[in-house]
Each structure stands twice: as C-alpha cells, then as structure tokens.
C-alpha cells in the first residue's frame, strides 16, 4: 500500500516514512535509508523519519567505528536533520580514517551550502515578520541580506518583488519578478505579476519584454 501511494504521489512523505519503517523491520537497511531520506527531504520537519535515519547510521558507526563510509552516512543524516555541528564532527572522523576519501570534499561543500541556506532563511523569516508588522523598510533590508547569500533563489527574488511593489518601487519590483522567472521559468505567479505591472504602466516594460521574447525563441 505504501508503494501504491508513492506511485500515485512520489512526493507523499508519510508513505516513504512508512516504507522505511517496514524495511527496518525486515533489516533491509539500504532501502530503509533511501526511503527515510526521501521522507526527510520532502518534509524536513518529519522528526520520526529523521530520528530513524540517524539511528540507523549511529548503529552502523557503532558496529564499525573505523569505517569512513559509516561516518559519511551519519554526517549526511545529521546534516539532513539540521544538526550541522554533528555533521561536521562526523566529516572530521572521515578525514581521520580516510583523508583521501573522494566523497569528503563534496560532503563538506554541501554542509557549507546548508549553513548558508539556514542563514538566508533566517533573514527571509525576519523579513516576513517585519512586513506583516507594516515595517516595509526593515523587510526590504532583511530580504536584501537573504539575497546576498542566495542571489539565485527564485523564491527570494519573487518575495523581494512583492516587498518592492508594496513600497511603490515598481521598476525594481519588475526586475525582481523578472529575475525570479528567469531562474525558474515555471514561476507562473512571477510572470503574472510582471504582466500586471506592465499592463498598469507601473514600470517600464521595454527591457523585460525584449528579454522574455528572446527566451521564447
């Protein structure tokens, strides 16, 4: 039944979690890790899946503490569940046991990106709080900080567009919406906001229209 659910909706996290639990019961740990990992990626707040994923790898490390691959696995699980310091500690263990491990540098790079994303999300959440309180200037400042960390986030650029539009800076809002659509061409809401601003004459459309036309060809 879990597999049927996943077939109908591959992004249904509870089915991946349930399937992962079944694999644990069957002692099929590779498949359990795979399914639990998918569950956490789909829903980072799924504490049950995350704890089970970490526990599997802790047992692997306990059984073979000098095997670098086990520490890599535990580090990845800890990173995925938000324990970045724990992940860094495990990657340090990998370096101790296998300094030349080809997966170590990519793992640390991934961790560095995760840390930056967490910082960007803090600024984004602060921006939302300020905006909801009517503090538009403060909201713009926080979104600027988020975009400095992750300038190629379609979501952040769209949100910046919303705040700029609310502040009456329509040309800058149009540019932000434009960038969000360039990064993610499926961003239909961003494209709609662009069309709305141009139809109202709230912003200069020439450069945007030329760019969109060029992408379409």
C-alpha positions as CSV (number, residue, x, y, z in Angstrom):
1,X,0.0,0.0,0.0
2,X,2.9,2.4,0.7
3,X,4.3,1.7,-2.7
4,X,0.9,2.2,-4.3
5,X,0.7,5.6,-2.5
6,X,4.2,6.6,-3.8
7,X,3.2,5.5,-7.3
8,X,0.3,7.9,-7.2
9,X,2.2,10.7,-5.5
10,X,6.0,10.3,-5.3
11,X,6.2,13.3,-3.0
12,X,4.0,11.9,-0.3
13,X,6.4,11.8,2.6
14,X,4.4,9.7,5.1
15,X,4.4,6.8,2.6
16,X,8.2,7.0,2.2
17,X,8.5,7.1,6.0
18,X,6.2,4.1,6.5
19,X,8.0,2.1,3.8
20,X,11.3,3.0,5.5
21,X,10.0,1.6,8.8
22,X,9.0,-1.7,7.1
23,X,12.4,-2.0,5.6
24,X,13.9,-1.5,9.1
25,X,11.7,-4.4,10.4
26,X,12.9,-6.5,7.5
27,X,16.5,-5.5,8.3
28,X,16.9,-4.1,4.8
29,X,18.9,-1.1,5.9
30,X,20.0,0.3,2.5
31,X,16.4,0.6,1.3
32,X,15.3,1.9,4.7
33,X,17.9,4.6,4.5
34,X,16.8,5.5,1.0
35,X,13.1,5.8,1.9
36,X,13.7,7.7,5.2
37,X,16.0,10.1,3.4
38,X,13.3,10.8,0.8
39,X,10.8,11.4,3.6
40,X,13.0,14.0,5.3
41,X,13.9,15.7,2.1
42,X,10.2,16.1,1.3
43,X,9.4,17.2,4.8
44,X,12.4,18.4,6.9
45,X,10.0,18.6,9.9
46,X,9.3,14.9,9.8
47,X,11.1,14.1,13.1
48,X,10.2,10.4,13.1
49,X,11.8,9.8,9.8
50,X,14.8,11.9,10.7
51,X,15.4,10.2,14.0
52,X,15.1,6.8,12.5
53,X,17.5,7.7,9.7
54,X,20.1,9.0,12.2
55,X,19.7,5.9,14.4
56,X,20.4,3.5,11.5
57,X,23.7,5.3,10.8
58,X,24.6,5.5,14.5
59,X,24.3,1.7,14.8
60,X,26.4,1.3,11.7
61,X,29.1,3.6,13.2
62,X,28.9,1.7,16.5
63,X,29.4,-1.6,14.7
64,X,32.3,-0.4,12.5
65,X,33.6,2.8,14.0
66,X,36.7,2.9,11.8
67,X,34.8,2.7,8.5
68,X,34.8,6.1,6.9
69,X,31.7,5.4,4.8
70,X,29.7,5.0,8.0
71,X,30.7,8.4,9.3
72,X,29.9,9.9,5.9
73,X,26.4,8.3,6.1
74,X,25.9,9.6,9.7
75,X,27.2,13.0,8.8
76,X,24.8,13.2,5.9
77,X,21.8,12.1,8.0
78,X,22.7,14.7,10.7
79,X,23.0,17.4,8.1
80,X,19.7,16.5,6.6
81,X,18.0,16.7,10.1
82,X,19.6,20.1,10.8
83,X,22.4,19.0,13.2
84,X,25.2,20.8,11.3
85,X,27.7,20.7,14.1
86,X,27.2,16.9,14.5
87,X,27.6,16.5,10.7
88,X,30.9,18.5,10.8
89,X,32.1,16.2,13.6
90,X,31.4,13.1,11.5
91,X,33.2,14.5,8.5
92,X,36.2,15.2,10.7
93,X,36.1,11.5,11.6
94,X,36.1,10.6,7.9
95,X,39.2,12.8,7.5
96,X,40.9,10.9,10.3
97,X,40.2,7.5,8.9
98,X,40.4,8.2,5.2
99,X,41.8,11.6,4.3
100,X,41.7,10.9,0.6
101,X,38.1,9.9,0.5
102,X,36.6,11.3,-2.7
103,X,33.2,12.0,-1.0
104,X,34.6,14.1,1.8
105,X,35.1,17.4,-0.1
106,X,31.6,17.3,-1.7
107,X,30.1,16.5,1.7
108,X,31.7,19.5,3.3
109,X,30.8,21.7,0.4
110,X,27.2,20.5,0.8
111,X,27.3,21.3,4.6
112,X,28.7,24.8,3.9
113,X,25.8,25.4,1.5
114,X,23.3,24.2,4.1
115,X,24.7,26.5,6.7
116,X,24.4,29.5,4.3
117,X,20.8,28.5,3.4
118,X,19.9,28.4,7.0
119,X,21.3,31.9,7.5
120,X,19.4,33.1,4.4
121,X,16.2,31.5,5.7
122,X,16.6,33.4,9.0
123,X,16.7,36.7,7.1
124,X,13.7,35.7,4.9
125,X,11.7,34.8,8.0
126,X,12.7,38.1,9.7
127,X,11.6,39.9,6.5
128,X,8.2,38.2,6.6
129,X,7.7,39.2,10.3
130,X,8.6,42.9,9.6
131,X,6.4,43.0,6.5
132,X,3.4,41.6,8.4
133,X,4.0,44.3,11.0
134,X,4.0,47.0,8.3
135,X,7.7,47.7,8.6
136,X,8.4,47.7,4.9
137,X,11.9,49.2,5.1
138,X,13.1,46.6,7.6
139,X,11.5,43.9,5.5
140,X,13.4,45.0,2.4
141,X,16.7,45.2,4.4
142,X,16.3,41.6,5.6
143,X,15.4,40.3,2.1
144,X,18.4,42.1,0.7
145,X,20.5,40.1,3.2
146,X,18.9,36.9,2.2
147,X,19.6,37.6,-1.5
148,X,23.2,38.5,-0.8
149,X,23.6,34.9,0.5
150,X,21.5,33.2,-2.2
151,X,21.1,35.6,-5.1
152,X,19.9,32.9,-7.5
153,X,16.9,31.9,-5.4
154,X,13.7,32.3,-7.5
155,X,11.6,32.3,-4.3
156,X,13.7,35.1,-2.6
157,X,13.6,37.2,-5.8
158,X,9.9,36.9,-6.0
159,X,9.4,37.8,-2.4
160,X,11.7,40.8,-2.9
161,X,9.5,41.8,-5.8
162,X,6.4,41.7,-3.5
163,X,8.0,43.9,-1.0
164,X,9.3,46.4,-3.5
165,X,5.9,46.6,-5.2
166,X,4.3,47.2,-1.8
167,X,6.8,50.0,-1.2
168,X,5.9,51.6,-4.6
169,X,9.2,50.9,-6.3
170,X,7.7,49.3,-9.3
171,X,10.7,49.2,-11.7
172,X,12.8,47.4,-9.1
173,X,9.9,45.1,-8.4
174,X,9.6,44.3,-12.1
175,X,13.3,43.5,-12.2
176,X,12.9,41.2,-9.2
177,X,10.0,39.4,-10.7
178,X,11.8,39.1,-13.9
179,X,14.8,37.5,-12.3
180,X,12.6,35.1,-10.4
181,X,11.1,33.9,-13.7
182,X,14.5,33.7,-15.4
183,X,15.7,31.4,-12.6
184,X,12.5,29.4,-12.6
185,X,10.6,29.7,-15.9
186,X,7.7,27.7,-14.3
187,X,7.1,30.5,-11.9
188,X,3.7,31.5,-13.3
189,X,2.9,33.8,-10.4
190,X,6.1,35.8,-11.1
191,X,5.2,36.1,-14.7
192,X,1.7,37.2,-13.8
193,X,3.0,39.9,-11.5
194,X,5.2,41.1,-14.3
195,X,2.3,41.3,-16.8
196,X,0.2,43.1,-14.2
197,X,2.8,45.8,-13.5
198,X,3.3,46.4,-17.2
199,X,-0.4,46.5,-18.0
200,X,-0.9,49.1,-15.3
201,X,2.0,51.1,-16.7
202,X,3.6,51.0,-13.3
203,X,7.0,50.1,-14.7
204,X,9.0,50.5,-17.9
205,X,8.4,47.3,-19.9
206,X,10.8,47.5,-22.9
207,X,13.8,45.6,-21.5
208,X,11.6,43.0,-19.9
209,X,9.5,42.3,-23.0
210,X,12.7,42.0,-25.1
211,X,14.2,39.5,-22.7
212,X,11.1,37.4,-22.4
213,X,10.7,37.4,-26.2
214,X,14.3,36.3,-26.7
215,X,13.9,33.4,-24.2
216,X,10.7,32.3,-26.0
217,X,12.6,31.9,-29.3
